[in-house]
Amino acid sequence: MTKIRPATRADLPAVVSLIARLQADPAHHIGFFGYTEEEIADELAGVEPDWHEGAVVAVASSGGLRGVLSTDVNPELGRAWLYGPHVDVPSGHPAAPQAWHTTADALFHAALKFPHMTGITDLNLYGHVEHRQLGEFADRHGFTKDKPTRIFTLAGAQLRSLLAQDTEKVEALPADGSLNEQFTVLLERCFPNRTSTAEQLLNGKHSIAVLRQADGRLAGFAAGYSQEIEHYVDYVAVEPDMRCVGVGRQVVRGLISRLDAENGARRQAAAVVAVDNQASAGMFTRLGFGVELELVSYRRKP
């Protein structure tokens, strides 16, 4: 018998251990997390409110953890991201697929009852392309499959080489707000399905690196932040008349250098690129990034 209950802070070690074990298998991999316990704990630490306040767990009658689903809500966008469901079906279980889906459904319905999920109708899932059970779960609950995305990473000597390159022309977004309107317009035009508002990027944890045109207008920007083990490039946008001249590469180099200077060295840099976005894929490849894995998102909205 499996019991579904709200998570507590004390569940964290068992949750991190369970997720790390499942993440190693593409058939159970969820895209919001890395592979190691360190990476997973870091990702959970960034969830607001505290991860356990928006998470539910499945516990076996023996007391062992069998599953977890946590939520991350952006009320200004009316969107929620579901981190999971992670379900650990015991080896040799006579009805493994059915047990997985039964537990996943129970976690999902329990998570929807959290107060911070009230009125949130735009829901998002993200997992490995080989995670077939997540695809079946998404289809059963009315989620629509989106195009796959590729995770690009840069580490080791190639990351050090990038950090050594000249970024003199790239600057931080001016504190006087003189480029804020141009930044907002470019962000909203290039990212209609963005996960953060312009205001959240301007006033939150993101660092923003910009490059100006000769007349002082915005040519392009890159926005991102540092996690425990990596610098993450979240958004890159270039004005149409400034494309194909290296603006994207310059602002990405500038952003990673700025993150490294502000937050200290990290093991790698990472970015997510849609599988059909050849321009961005080419840009990151020329910067030395390589494809680590391929994921797919699912979305349910009114």
LOTINU-709593 format. One record per residue: residue number from 1; residue in three letters; x, y, z of N, C-alpha, C in turn. Coordinates in pm, whole numbers. Last residue first. Layout:
N
NUM ALA X Y Z X Y Z X Y Z
...
***
This chain:
302
302 PRO -512 2634 -2096 -650 2650 -2142 -658 2668 -2292
301 LYS -246 2385 -2119 -296 2519 -2090 -437 2531 -2145
300 ARG 22 2182 -2076 -126 2182 -2070 -171 2321 -2032
299 ARG 303 2045 -2240 238 2162 -2181 85 2146 -2186
298 TYR 623 1901 -2239 478 1881 -2253 409 1996 -2181
297 SER 942 1867 -2400 851 1928 -2303 707 1897 -2339
296 VAL 1229 1659 -2413 1105 1705 -2475 1014 1761 -2366
295 LEU 1586 1641 -2479 1469 1637 -2394 1347 1683 -2470
294 GLU 1902 1503 -2520 1786 1559 -2588 1661 1535 -2502
293 LEU 2241 1592 -2413 2123 1505 -2420 2008 1579 -2486
292 GLU 2470 1739 -2495 2479 1639 -2388 2361 1542 -2392
291 VAL 2646 1882 -2757 2515 1833 -2714 2533 1721 -2612
290 GLY 2892 2138 -2678 2851 2013 -2739 2718 1967 -2683
289 PHE 3055 2453 -2743 2959 2372 -2672 2931 2242 -2750
288 GLY 3216 2625 -2891 3278 2508 -2831 3184 2417 -2754
287 LEU 3105 2822 -3036 3164 2863 -2908 3232 2746 -2836
286 ARG 2993 2679 -3238 3112 2758 -3270 3181 2809 -3144
285 THR 2773 2578 -3095 2875 2486 -3144 3004 2562 -3175
284 PHE 2623 2808 -3054 2683 2742 -2938 2791 2643 -2981
283 MET 2557 2863 -3327 2628 2960 -3244 2697 2892 -3126
282 GLY 2414 2637 -3406 2541 2669 -3470 2624 2765 -3388
281 ALA 2191 2664 -3240 2275 2546 -3228 2413 2572 -3289
280 SER 2084 2903 -3340 2138 2899 -3203 2229 2780 -3182
279 ALA 2020 2812 -3602 2106 2930 -3581 2169 2928 -3443
278 GLN 1846 2597 -3573 1979 2572 -3626 2075 2689 -3601
277 ASN 1619 2490 -3399 1681 2622 -3399 1827 2607 -3443
276 ASP 1506 2244 -3364 1499 2301 -3499 1558 2441 -3507
275 VAL 1537 2190 -3095 1604 2102 -3190 1603 2159 -3331
274 ALA 1616 2469 -2885 1516 2389 -2958 1583 2312 -3070
273 VAL 1852 2454 -2626 1822 2503 -2760 1720 2410 -2826
272 VAL 1996 2559 -2325 1893 2475 -2386 1854 2536 -2520
271 ALA 2325 2547 -2180 2217 2619 -2246 2121 2518 -2307
270 ALA 2604 2584 -1951 2500 2506 -2018 2395 2598 -2079
269 ALA 2937 2534 -1833 2832 2626 -1874 2732 2544 -1954
268 GLN 3101 2387 -1542 3060 2392 -1682 2964 2506 -1704
267 ARG 3200 2436 -1287 3250 2321 -1361 3216 2328 -1509
266 ARG 3282 2779 -1213 3192 2665 -1214 3249 2556 -1304
265 ALA 3420 3043 -1015 3431 2943 -1122 3330 2831 -1102
264 GLY 3210 3320 -904 3315 3220 -890 3310 3117 -1002
263 ASN 3031 3523 -944 2990 3411 -859 3096 3305 -839
262 GLU 3145 3724 -1103 3055 3760 -993 3034 3647 -894
261 ALA 3300 3592 -1293 3361 3694 -1209 3277 3724 -1085
260 ASP 3111 3423 -1409 3230 3365 -1347 3296 3465 -1252
259 LEU 2932 3608 -1514 2886 3514 -1412 3005 3455 -1336
258 ARG 3103 3730 -1703 3048 3809 -1593 3000 3717 -1480
257 SER 3154 3517 -1875 3265 3583 -1806 3215 3662 -1686
256 ILE 2895 3471 -1966 2963 3366 -1890 3082 3425 -1814
255 LEU 2845 3719 -2101 2762 3675 -1989 2836 3572 -1903
254 GLY 3041 3723 -2302 3038 3827 -2201 2958 3786 -2079
253 ARG 2967 3500 -2453 3099 3504 -2389 3100 3606 -2276
252 VAL 2713 3597 -2532 2724 3474 -2452 2858 3469 -2382
251 VAL 2781 3821 -2681 2707 3841 -2555 2709 3715 -2469
250 GLN 2927 3702 -2896 2989 3800 -2808 2915 3814 -2675
249 ARG 2741 3535 -3018 2860 3476 -2956 2924 3574 -2858
248 GLY 2557 3732 -3112 2517 3629 -3017 2636 3569 -2944
247 VAL 2713 3879 -3296 2662 3943 -3175 2625 3840 -3070
246 GLY 2805 3782 -3543 2874 3743 -3421 2825 3805 -3293
245 VAL 2652 3836 -3756 2778 3910 -3749 2849 3884 -3616
244 CYS 2397 3730 -3765 2498 3673 -3855 2628 3752 -3857
243 ARG 2202 4027 -3691 2229 3884 -3687 2335 3845 -3789
242 MET 2109 4279 -3689 2244 4259 -3634 2282 4111 -3628
241 ASP 1849 4299 -3762 1947 4359 -3853 2091 4347 -3803
240 PRO 1716 4171 -3541 1722 4110 -3675 1830 4167 -3765
239 GLU 1895 4161 -3230 1810 4236 -3322 1826 4182 -3464
238 VAL 1906 3863 -3042 1979 3959 -3124 1881 4030 -3216
237 ALA 1923 3685 -2734 1842 3748 -2838 1923 3855 -2909
236 VAL 1915 3425 -2509 2003 3499 -2599 1916 3555 -2711
235 TYR 1867 3302 -2180 1811 3370 -2297 1922 3438 -2377
234 ASP 2034 3140 -2012 1889 3121 -2016 1826 3181 -2142
233 VAL 2306 2969 -1935 2266 3071 -2032 2117 3049 -2060
232 TYR 2445 2903 -1626 2336 2867 -1716 2297 2987 -1804
231 HIS 2726 2758 -1491 2670 2884 -1536 2566 2850 -1642
230 GLU 2719 2498 -1235 2730 2549 -1372 2678 2692 -1386
229 ILE 2686 2409 -977 2790 2344 -1057 2805 2403 -1196
228 GLU 2497 2583 -859 2607 2530 -779 2720 2475 -866
227 GLN 2440 2841 -1106 2395 2740 -1011 2519 2682 -942
226 SER 2404 3170 -1225 2494 3064 -1182 2423 2971 -1084
225 TYR 2224 3284 -1517 2255 3285 -1374 2346 3167 -1343
224 GLY 2139 3510 -1791 2156 3380 -1727 2191 3395 -1580
223 ALA 2112 3654 -2112 2073 3657 -1971 2088 3517 -1912
222 ALA 2237 3860 -2365 2232 3724 -2310 2202 3737 -2162
221 PHE 2144 4070 -2645 2172 4044 -2503 2176 3894 -2476
220 GLY 2199 4326 -2899 2161 4193 -2851 2195 4177 -2704
219 ALA 2198 4596 -2956 2220 4502 -3065 2177 4361 -3025
218 LEU 2039 4894 -2861 2069 4756 -2824 2087 4670 -2949
217 ARG 2204 5201 -2966 2087 5114 -2948 2132 4971 -2919
216 GLY 2434 5338 -3022 2397 5323 -2882 2275 5235 -2859
215 ASP 2522 5337 -3280 2443 5453 -3238 2392 5442 -3094
214 ALA 2646 5090 -3302 2729 5211 -3308 2655 5334 -3260
213 GLN 2480 4881 -3055 2515 4917 -3191 2595 5048 -3187
212 ARG 2593 4699 -2763 2526 4811 -2829 2569 4821 -2976
211 LEU 2522 4414 -2581 2613 4474 -2678 2534 4582 -2751
210 VAL 2495 4288 -2243 2442 4350 -2365 2555 4400 -2454
209 ALA 2397 4054 -1998 2509 4113 -2072 2455 4165 -2205
208 ILE 2256 4012 -1690 2225 4043 -1829 2344 4113 -1892
207 SER 2178 3770 -1444 2272 3870 -1493 2242 3889 -1641
206 HIS 1894 3690 -1241 1964 3688 -1369 2067 3801 -1381
205 LYS 1741 3711 -1015 1875 3652 -1001 1957 3656 -1129
204 GLY 1558 4013 -1079 1579 3886 -1009 1723 3841 -1008
203 ASN 1496 4231 -1233 1504 4251 -1088 1532 4124 -1009
202 LEU 1489 4154 -1498 1557 4278 -1464 1582 4291 -1314
201 LEU 1335 3924 -1491 1474 3915 -1535 1553 4038 -1491
200 GLN 1093 4031 -1406 1160 3932 -1323 1307 3917 -1362
199 GLU 1033 4197 -1622 1055 4256 -1490 1128 4158 -1398
198 ALA 989 4011 -1824 1102 4104 -1835 1135 4164 -1698
197 THR 908 3689 -1677 873 3818 -1735 998 3904 -1745
196 SER 1000 3355 -1772 1008 3469 -1680 963 3595 -1752
195 THR 979 3175 -1973 945 3126 -1839 953 3236 -1733
194 ARG 831 3252 -2295 935 3262 -2193 885 3217 -2056
193 ASN 704 3239 -2538 672 3138 -2438 775 3136 -2325
192 PRO 813 3438 -2699 672 3450 -2660 632 3351 -2551
191 PHE 1093 3560 -2745 1054 3451 -2654 908 3466 -2610
190 CYS 1125 3774 -2918 1200 3652 -2944 1154 3533 -2861
189 ARG 956 3970 -2812 943 3933 -2952 1009 3799 -2980
188 GLU 1038 3994 -2549 901 3950 -2574 881 3909 -2720
187 LEU 1307 4084 -2587 1276 3961 -2514 1138 3908 -2551
186 LEU 1266 4329 -2720 1339 4221 -2786 1311 4087 -2720
185 VAL 1125 4474 -2522 1066 4452 -2654 1133 4334 -2724
184 THR 1315 4476 -2312 1183 4414 -2294 1119 4381 -2429
183 PHE 1531 4619 -2425 1550 4482 -2377 1415 4410 -2369
182 GLN 1409 4866 -2465 1456 4790 -2581 1477 4643 -2545
181 GLU 1364 4931 -2194 1251 4919 -2286 1291 4839 -2409
180 ASN 1629 4937 -2087 1527 4843 -2037 1412 4823 -2134
179 LEU 1828 5111 -2137 1805 5007 -2238 1693 4911 -2198
178 SER 1829 5282 -1917 1821 5341 -2051 1795 5238 -2161
177 GLY 1858 5218 -1650 1735 5178 -1718 1723 5226 -1861
176 ASP 2089 5257 -1515 1999 5373 -1525 1871 5342 -1602
175 ALA 2245 5034 -1535 2164 5047 -1414 2066 5163 -1422
174 PRO 2270 4863 -1845 2288 4986 -1767 2191 4997 -1650
173 LEU 2379 4532 -1842 2265 4617 -1874 2273 4742 -1786
172 ALA 2734 4519 -1883 2613 4487 -1808 2500 4578 -1854
171 GLU 2885 4473 -2210 2869 4540 -2081 2745 4487 -2009
170 VAL 3133 4406 -2451 3009 4361 -2386 3002 4423 -2247
169 LYS 3380 4478 -2533 3267 4553 -2588 3134 4517 -2523
168 GLU 3553 4295 -2405 3557 4436 -2370 3434 4513 -2416
167 THR 3613 4032 -2400 3471 4067 -2393 3455 4216 -2363
166 ASP 3845 3801 -2525 3814 3942 -2502 3663 3966 -2503
165 GLN 3886 3483 -2355 3866 3567 -2473 3820 3708 -2435
164 ALA 3891 3319 -2140 4012 3397 -2165 3995 3493 -2282
163 LEU 3661 3176 -2144 3673 3278 -2040 3795 3367 -2063
162 LEU 3719 2994 -2347 3616 3095 -2368 3631 3209 -2269
161 SER 3913 2837 -2217 3948 2914 -2337 3848 3024 -2363
160 ARG 3760 2719 -2018 3868 2809 -1979 3912 2896 -2097
159 LEU 3597 2561 -2180 3537 2666 -2098 3644 2767 -2057
158 GLN 3791 2391 -2288 3714 2477 -2377 3644 2590 -2301
157 ALA 3889 2252 -2067 3978 2345 -2137 3901 2439 -2228
156 GLY 3575 2213 -1899 3717 2186 -1912 3795 2295 -1983
155 ALA 3275 2264 -2098 3349 2239 -1975 3498 2226 -2004
154 LEU 2947 2315 -2199 3086 2351 -2226 3163 2336 -2096
153 THR 2646 2184 -2350 2733 2212 -2235 2875 2240 -2282
152 PHE 2306 2188 -2443 2444 2211 -2483 2528 2243 -2359
151 ILE 2034 1994 -2486 2113 2056 -2381 2257 2065 -2429
150 ARG 1766 2044 -2711 1897 1986 -2684 1969 2066 -2576
149 THR 1419 1956 -2731 1526 2053 -2711 1655 1979 -2681
148 PRO 1132 1872 -2939 1244 1840 -2849 1343 1956 -2839
147 LYS 817 2045 -2940 936 2000 -3010 1047 1970 -2911
146 ASP 561 1914 -2714 628 2020 -2788 748 1961 -2862
145 LYS 251 1760 -2657 394 1743 -2675 451 1856 -2760
144 THR 10 1860 -2424 50 1855 -2564 202 1849 -2574
143 PHE -183 1691 -2176 -68 1773 -2213 -37 1755 -2361
142 GLY -388 1529 -2074 -421 1640 -2161 -307 1735 -2194
141 HIS -323 1303 -1934 -372 1419 -1858 -387 1545 -1944
140 ARG -229 1125 -2120 -348 1087 -2042 -408 1207 -1969
139 ASP 3 1251 -2208 -110 1232 -2300 -239 1204 -2224
138 ALA 163 1232 -1977 126 1362 -2032 4 1351 -2123
137 PHE 191 952 -1954 129 1030 -1846 79 1163 -1900
136 GLU 331 901 -2188 197 843 -2171 120 916 -2062
135 GLY 568 1043 -2130 488 1077 -2248 346 1024 -2237
134 LEU 654 902 -1907 618 1043 -1891 533 1089 -2009
133 GLN 708 657 -2028 602 664 -1927 560 808 -1903
132 ARG 927 716 -2192 797 686 -2253 683 695 -2152
131 HIS 1186 880 -2214 1100 859 -2097 956 838 -2148
130 GLU 1342 953 -2423 1322 809 -2404 1234 778 -2283
129 VAL 1367 1224 -2405 1287 1173 -2516 1261 1024 -2503
128 HIS 1330 1331 -2065 1411 1274 -2172 1320 1219 -2282
127 GLY 1103 1608 -1987 1174 1484 -1963 1252 1436 -2084
126 TYR 878 1814 -1836 999 1816 -1917 1079 1691 -1887
125 LEU 566 1995 -1818 648 1879 -1786 769 1881 -1877
124 ASN 347 2250 -1703 458 2209 -1789 533 2091 -1731
123 LEU 34 2426 -1722 122 2329 -1656 226 2275 -1754
122 ASP -180 2664 -1656 -75 2641 -1756 32 2555 -1690
121 THR -344 2723 -1450 -395 2628 -1549 -295 2599 -1661
120 ILE -388 2816 -1131 -280 2792 -1227 -327 2684 -1325
119 GLY -584 2827 -938 -593 2919 -1050 -485 2903 -1153
118 THR -368 2702 -698 -504 2749 -724 -503 2851 -838
117 MET -118 2640 -621 -158 2592 -753 -299 2638 -790
116 HIS -89 2721 -363 -22 2802 -464 -53 2756 -607
115 PRO -231 2516 -223 -288 2651 -238 -222 2733 -347
114 PHE -238 2196 -382 -163 2295 -306 -225 2434 -327
113 LYS -362 2020 -551 -441 2072 -438 -365 2173 -353
112 LEU -187 1917 -732 -280 2019 -781 -360 2082 -667
111 ALA -66 1711 -587 7 1837 -609 -85 1949 -654
110 ALA -258 1508 -607 -228 1567 -476 -159 1701 -492
109 HIS -245 1448 -877 -370 1500 -822 -349 1564 -685
108 PHE 25 1354 -889 -21 1468 -969 -147 1529 -909
107 LEU 26 1126 -725 112 1240 -693 63 1367 -763
106 ALA -154 966 -869 -187 1006 -732 -102 1126 -689
105 ASP -15 928 -1108 -144 996 -1109 -180 1048 -970
104 ALA 210 785 -1015 227 916 -1079 97 995 -1078
103 THR 88 547 -924 157 635 -829 173 776 -887
102 THR -12 452 -1167 -101 470 -1053 -40 567 -952
101 HIS 220 431 -1325 116 527 -1360 18 553 -1246
100 TRP 363 228 -1186 423 360 -1212 313 463 -1236
99 ALA 184 15 -1194 222 71 -1064 281 210 -1082
98 GLN 180 -35 -1468 56 6 -1402 88 72 -1267
97 PRO 450 -115 -1509 395 2 -1576 269 56 -1508
96 ALA 469 -347 -1319 550 -226 -1309 489 -105 -1380
95 ALA 351 -577 -1193 273 -485 -1278 341 -349 -1278
94 PRO 535 -719 -1040 456 -791 -1141 376 -701 -1234
93 HIS 866 -602 -997 725 -578 -966 638 -640 -1076
92 GLY 1135 -619 -1045 1059 -742 -1044 913 -726 -1010
91 SER 1223 -344 -844 1263 -440 -946 1183 -569 -933
90 PRO 971 -102 -758 1068 -206 -719 1097 -303 -833
89 VAL 964 212 -906 892 85 -895 993 -25 -863
88 ASP 965 527 -833 1059 417 -820 980 288 -798
87 VAL 900 819 -1005 840 702 -942 939 587 -947
86 HIS 863 1155 -1037 965 1051 -1021 900 936 -946
85 PRO 664 1347 -1263 677 1265 -1141 792 1165 -1149
84 GLY 896 1622 -1217 863 1481 -1205 746 1448 -1297
83 TYR 814 1913 -1146 943 1845 -1142 918 1697 -1112
82 LEU 618 2116 -1333 611 1997 -1249 744 1923 -1258
81 TRP 565 2457 -1327 650 2350 -1380 648 2235 -1282
80 ALA 303 2680 -1410 369 2595 -1311 448 2488 -1382
79 ARG 192 3016 -1471 245 2887 -1516 308 2812 -1400
78 GLY 124 3283 -1455 17 3185 -1441 60 3046 -1485
77 LEU 310 3477 -1453 282 3418 -1583 165 3320 -1577
76 GLU 301 3531 -1183 285 3642 -1276 257 3594 -1418
75 PRO 353 3287 -1056 216 3340 -1055 195 3455 -1152
74 ASN 521 3023 -1127 542 3165 -1157 404 3229 -1166
73 VAL 614 2745 -930 508 2829 -984 558 2970 -1010
72 ASP 696 2418 -922 760 2549 -922 665 2642 -997
71 THR 665 2113 -737 610 2215 -825 688 2345 -811
70 SER 744 1760 -731 749 1896 -676 704 1995 -781
69 LEU 693 1435 -645 659 1534 -747 660 1670 -680
68 VAL 812 1105 -590 807 1245 -550 768 1329 -671
67 GLY 818 768 -452 798 867 -556 793 1008 -500
66 ARG 885 598 -246 854 538 -375 833 640 -487
65 LEU 1069 546 47 1019 645 -49 1001 578 -185
64 GLY 962 315 302 1054 357 197 989 455 99
63 GLY 773 219 473 835 347 507 930 399 402
62 SER 627 5 405 750 -23 479 820 104 524
61 SER 433 112 249 394 72 384 515 40 470
60 ALA 591 390 73 544 252 84 509 220 229
59 VAL 496 711 -25 570 632 73 508 493 83
58 ALA 540 981 -232 471 852 -219 556 764 -130
57 VAL 507 1334 -176 585 1212 -186 493 1091 -174
56 VAL 497 1665 -307 429 1551 -246 515 1428 -267
55 ALA 579 2013 -268 608 1877 -313 524 1775 -238
54 GLY 602 2270 -175 529 2249 -300 550 2110 -355
53 GLU 752 2263 48 621 2326 61 537 2310 -66
52 HIS 993 2160 -33 904 2069 38 763 2129 56
51 TRP 1122 2384 -155 1076 2271 -236 973 2184 -163
50 ASP 1005 2704 -62 1095 2592 -33 1036 2464 -90
49 PRO 805 2833 -346 860 2836 -210 953 2717 -186
48 GLU 1096 2788 -545 1024 2877 -453 875 2847 -460
47 VAL 1400 2615 -591 1254 2616 -607 1192 2706 -502
46 GLY 1667 2590 -542 1623 2708 -616 1474 2717 -635
45 ALA 1703 2348 -422 1724 2466 -339 1675 2593 -407
44 LEU 1678 2175 -635 1568 2184 -540 1580 2307 -452
43 GLU 1933 2216 -750 1811 2251 -824 1692 2265 -730
42 ASP 2100 2116 -549 2111 2256 -590 1985 2301 -663
41 ALA 2027 1849 -544 2005 1930 -424 2009 2078 -458
40 ILE 2120 1784 -802 1978 1774 -770 1944 1857 -647
39 GLU 2397 1818 -784 2320 1896 -881 2172 1898 -845
38 GLU 2457 1628 -581 2491 1769 -564 2407 1857 -657
37 GLU 2383 1389 -695 2308 1436 -580 2334 1584 -554
36 THR 2392 1420 -1058 2449 1390 -927 2359 1442 -815
35 TYR 2247 1506 -1282 2264 1364 -1255 2308 1335 -1112
34 GLY 1996 1761 -1285 2119 1704 -1338 2124 1556 -1304
33 PHE 1654 1846 -1376 1759 1806 -1284 1885 1764 -1358
32 PHE 1458 1889 -1558 1488 1999 -1468 1607 1971 -1378
31 GLY 1405 1653 -1706 1495 1754 -1758 1531 1867 -1664
30 ILE 1429 1326 -1582 1350 1450 -1585 1445 1566 -1613
29 HIS 1453 988 -1682 1522 1117 -1664 1426 1235 -1679
28 HIS 1386 731 -1726 1326 794 -1608 1378 936 -1586
27 ALA 1523 644 -1944 1382 609 -1940 1311 668 -1819
26 PRO 1790 707 -1886 1713 794 -1976 1563 768 -1971
25 ASP 1903 685 -1559 1838 605 -1664 1757 697 -1755
24 ALA 1983 862 -1369 2088 792 -1443 2033 711 -1560
23 GLN 1759 944 -1232 1812 1032 -1336 1917 962 -1423
22 LEU 1720 754 -1031 1635 749 -1150 1692 832 -1265
21 ARG 1917 831 -844 1914 694 -896 1833 685 -1025
20 ALA 1842 1094 -791 1973 1066 -851 1977 926 -911
19 ILE 1593 1053 -667 1599 1121 -796 1732 1092 -866
18 LEU 1673 922 -427 1582 858 -522 1593 920 -660
17 SER 1837 1118 -307 1891 986 -340 1805 916 -444
16 VAL 1655 1327 -269 1773 1348 -353 1831 1214 -398
15 VAL 1478 1200 -90 1431 1248 -220 1548 1265 -316
14 ALA 1637 1153 133 1581 1038 62 1533 1079 -77
13 PRO 1702 1423 206 1806 1325 171 1753 1207 91
12 LEU 1428 1542 243 1523 1583 140 1630 1479 109
11 ASP 1251 1496 445 1250 1401 332 1363 1428 233
10 ALA 1256 1704 621 1333 1584 657 1339 1482 545
9 ARG 1075 1882 519 1217 1912 503 1303 1788 531
8 THR 818 1684 360 870 1763 472 1019 1788 446
7 ALA 540 1658 132 680 1639 169 714 1724 291
6 PRO 213 1525 185 301 1639 159 444 1608 204
5 ARG 155 1184 62 148 1288 165 235 1407 124
4 ILE 24 875 -18 65 1004 -73 49 1108 37
3 LYS 121 539 30 53 657 85 112 783 22
2 THR 63 217 -91 143 339 -102 60 458 -54
1 MET 85 -119 0 0 0 0 88 125 0
***
